[in-house]
């Protein structure tokens, strides 16, 4: 029987569940997020952060009209003290 007072230690082993690979978002996923009711609600509130991982640049929708409703949501999002956090850079951004 193991000692109940022993301090457990962790060691890396190749058993159990392997870590998942990077999630792959499609361009439609980003467009759907910016056009969703959830993002509209988030753009009217404060203190939220949306994280964009490295390699996202080719997937971001860059064809919204500058004075259209979705571009206004993005401006409102940032104006209400929210953050768009871009981690890493690539040539497409």
Secondary structure, 3 states (H helix, E strand, C coil): CCCCCCCCCCCCCCCCCCCCCCCCCCHHHHHHHHCCHHHHHHHCCCCCEEEECCCCHHHCCCCCCCCCHHHHHHHHHHHCCCEEEECCCCCCC
